[in-house]
Amino acid sequence: TLTFTKRYLQIADRKLKNVDYSRTRCNDISTIVRLYGIEAGRSILYNEFVTAFSSSKLNHNHLSVLVDLMTCLGSLN
């Protein structure tokens, strides 16, 4: 498993060999919001919560309400 910091990814600028960028995802919510907007950040945040709580029996509607509350003002709160 490779761990890259945000700074390293900016420097590398997609020039790493043997990395499939069509299947690579960023899970840094602040970067997603800054580059693509709050709706993209909301989507990634929701997917991260679903992945984190996949083993529990949480209702996905509750996770959706939580993410909506976190992003309702147009920024992460």
Salt bridges, closest charged atoms under 4 A:
ASP20 OD2 - ARG23 NE 2.88
ASP28 OD2 - LYS6 NZ 3.61
GLU48 OE2 - ARG25 NH2 3.68
ASP68 OD1 - ARG42 NE 2.68
